[in-house]
């Protein structure tokens, strides 16, 4: 009798919703935990080519912390596509203008760079304040230390 390794399917994912409060959390440590939950590594049925992760709702993204002098030294780049079109933004400027993107960019860099990673990133919902429109999904509170 042969024993086969079980390979999960998309229908096996129950798709739980988790609520994370980012106030006072360090950006990198928070992003690694969120990325692992989005990928589904906490799930015993984890399969690398299947989206077996949870939906994550993050509130208070404007209160996330950066250690050291990263607020002024960490830079985010974007390019318009034209010659000389490189624009840089510091983490402080990004946190003041769009605090949600600070966490979203950190998590995006930790996900796979393919179709599956883009699908998993869509399951991340980030909000600057403590209000979110996902009360109907009854998200369970996820404690991140």
WOWO-V511689 format. One record per residue. N is the residue number from 1. RES is the residue in three letters. SS is DSSP state (~ for helix, > for strand, _ for the rest). PSI is psi in whole degrees, 0 to 359 (NA if undefined). OMEGA is omega as a letter, one per 30 degrees, with the letter a starting at -180 (NA if undefined). Layout:
n:N res:RES ss:SS psi:PSI omega:OMEGA
n:N res:RES ss:SS psi:PSI omega:OMEGA
This chain:
n:1 res:UNK ss:_ psi:128 omega:l
n:2 res:UNK ss:_ psi:147 omega:l
n:3 res:UNK ss:_ psi:131 omega:a
n:4 res:UNK ss:_ psi:149 omega:l
n:5 res:UNK ss:_ psi:132 omega:a
n:6 res:UNK ss:_ psi:133 omega:l
n:7 res:UNK ss:_ psi:122 omega:a
n:8 res:UNK ss:_ psi:156 omega:l
n:9 res:UNK ss:_ psi:167 omega:l
n:10 res:UNK ss:~ psi:329 omega:a
n:11 res:UNK ss:~ psi:345 omega:l
n:12 res:UNK ss:~ psi:343 omega:a
n:13 res:UNK ss:_ psi:123 omega:l
n:14 res:UNK ss:_ psi:343 omega:l
n:15 res:UNK ss:_ psi:61 omega:l
n:16 res:UNK ss:_ psi:155 omega:l
n:17 res:UNK ss:> psi:133 omega:a
n:18 res:UNK ss:> psi:142 omega:l
n:19 res:UNK ss:> psi:127 omega:a
n:20 res:UNK ss:> psi:130 omega:l
n:21 res:UNK ss:> psi:117 omega:a
n:22 res:UNK ss:_ psi:4 omega:a
n:23 res:UNK ss:_ psi:124 omega:l
n:24 res:UNK ss:_ psi:1 omega:a
n:25 res:UNK ss:_ psi:149 omega:l
n:26 res:UNK ss:> psi:136 omega:a
n:27 res:UNK ss:~ psi:309 omega:a
n:28 res:UNK ss:~ psi:318 omega:a
n:29 res:UNK ss:~ psi:323 omega:l
n:30 res:UNK ss:~ psi:318 omega:a
n:31 res:UNK ss:~ psi:323 omega:l
n:32 res:UNK ss:~ psi:320 omega:l
n:33 res:UNK ss:~ psi:318 omega:l
n:34 res:UNK ss:~ psi:317 omega:a
n:35 res:UNK ss:~ psi:319 omega:l
n:36 res:UNK ss:~ psi:323 omega:l
n:37 res:UNK ss:~ psi:322 omega:l
n:38 res:UNK ss:~ psi:321 omega:l
n:39 res:UNK ss:~ psi:325 omega:l
n:40 res:UNK ss:_ psi:20 omega:a
n:41 res:UNK ss:_ psi:344 omega:l
n:42 res:UNK ss:_ psi:345 omega:a
n:43 res:UNK ss:_ psi:131 omega:l
n:44 res:UNK ss:_ psi:338 omega:l
n:45 res:UNK ss:_ psi:21 omega:a
n:46 res:UNK ss:_ psi:128 omega:l
n:47 res:UNK ss:_ psi:129 omega:a
n:48 res:UNK ss:_ psi:330 omega:a
n:49 res:UNK ss:_ psi:8 omega:a
n:50 res:UNK ss:_ psi:140 omega:l
n:51 res:UNK ss:_ psi:96 omega:a
n:52 res:UNK ss:_ psi:22 omega:a
n:53 res:UNK ss:_ psi:178 omega:a
n:54 res:UNK ss:_ psi:168 omega:l
n:55 res:UNK ss:> psi:135 omega:a
n:56 res:UNK ss:> psi:127 omega:l
n:57 res:UNK ss:> psi:121 omega:a
n:58 res:UNK ss:> psi:127 omega:l
n:59 res:UNK ss:> psi:164 omega:a
n:60 res:UNK ss:_ psi:42 omega:l
n:61 res:UNK ss:~ psi:341 omega:l
n:62 res:UNK ss:~ psi:351 omega:a
n:63 res:UNK ss:~ psi:14 omega:l
n:64 res:UNK ss:_ psi:148 omega:a
n:65 res:UNK ss:> psi:150 omega:l
n:66 res:UNK ss:_ psi:136 omega:a
n:67 res:UNK ss:_ psi:161 omega:l
n:68 res:UNK ss:_ psi:217 omega:a
n:69 res:UNK ss:_ psi:29 omega:a
n:70 res:UNK ss:~ psi:333 omega:l
n:71 res:UNK ss:~ psi:324 omega:a
n:72 res:UNK ss:~ psi:336 omega:a
n:73 res:UNK ss:~ psi:332 omega:a
n:74 res:UNK ss:_ psi:131 omega:a
n:75 res:UNK ss:> psi:145 omega:l
n:76 res:UNK ss:> psi:135 omega:a
n:77 res:UNK ss:> psi:146 omega:l
n:78 res:UNK ss:> psi:152 omega:a
n:79 res:UNK ss:> psi:136 omega:a
n:80 res:UNK ss:_ psi:342 omega:a
n:81 res:UNK ss:_ psi:347 omega:l
n:82 res:UNK ss:_ psi:164 omega:l
n:83 res:UNK ss:_ psi:131 omega:a
n:84 res:UNK ss:_ psi:19 omega:a
n:85 res:UNK ss:_ psi:22 omega:l
n:86 res:UNK ss:> psi:127 omega:l
n:87 res:UNK ss:> psi:133 omega:l
n:88 res:UNK ss:> psi:147 omega:l
n:89 res:UNK ss:> psi:135 omega:l
n:90 res:UNK ss:> psi:165 omega:a
n:91 res:UNK ss:~ psi:327 omega:l
n:92 res:UNK ss:~ psi:316 omega:l
n:93 res:UNK ss:~ psi:320 omega:l
n:94 res:UNK ss:~ psi:321 omega:l
n:95 res:UNK ss:~ psi:327 omega:l
n:96 res:UNK ss:~ psi:321 omega:a
n:97 res:UNK ss:~ psi:306 omega:a
n:98 res:UNK ss:_ psi:82 omega:a
n:99 res:UNK ss:~ psi:338 omega:l
n:100 res:UNK ss:~ psi:324 omega:a
n:101 res:UNK ss:~ psi:334 omega:l
n:102 res:UNK ss:~ psi:314 omega:l
n:103 res:UNK ss:~ psi:322 omega:a
n:104 res:UNK ss:~ psi:319 omega:l
n:105 res:UNK ss:~ psi:322 omega:l
n:106 res:UNK ss:~ psi:318 omega:a
n:107 res:UNK ss:~ psi:322 omega:a
n:108 res:UNK ss:~ psi:323 omega:l
n:109 res:UNK ss:_ psi:344 omega:a
n:110 res:UNK ss:_ psi:355 omega:l
n:111 res:UNK ss:_ psi:162 omega:l
n:112 res:UNK ss:_ psi:147 omega:a
n:113 res:UNK ss:_ psi:68 omega:l
n:114 res:UNK ss:_ psi:190 omega:a
n:115 res:UNK ss:~ psi:323 omega:a
n:116 res:UNK ss:~ psi:320 omega:l
n:117 res:UNK ss:~ psi:321 omega:l
n:118 res:UNK ss:~ psi:324 omega:l
n:119 res:UNK ss:~ psi:321 omega:a
n:120 res:UNK ss:~ psi:326 omega:l
n:121 res:UNK ss:~ psi:331 omega:l
n:122 res:UNK ss:_ psi:344 omega:l
n:123 res:UNK ss:_ psi:4 omega:l
n:124 res:UNK ss:> psi:123 omega:l
n:125 res:UNK ss:> psi:118 omega:a
n:126 res:UNK ss:> psi:134 omega:a
n:127 res:UNK ss:_ psi:139 omega:a
n:128 res:UNK ss:_ psi:321 omega:a
n:129 res:UNK ss:_ psi:195 omega:a
n:130 res:UNK ss:_ psi:7 omega:l
n:131 res:UNK ss:_ psi:142 omega:l
n:132 res:UNK ss:_ psi:151 omega:a
n:133 res:UNK ss:_ psi:25 omega:a
n:134 res:UNK ss:_ psi:32 omega:l
n:135 res:UNK ss:~ psi:331 omega:a
n:136 res:UNK ss:~ psi:336 omega:l
n:137 res:UNK ss:~ psi:355 omega:a
n:138 res:UNK ss:_ psi:64 omega:a
n:139 res:UNK ss:_ psi:138 omega:l
n:140 res:UNK ss:> psi:142 omega:a
n:141 res:UNK ss:> psi:128 omega:a
n:142 res:UNK ss:_ psi:115 omega:a
n:143 res:UNK ss:_ psi:122 omega:l
n:144 res:UNK ss:_ psi:121 omega:a
n:145 res:UNK ss:_ psi:NA omega:NA
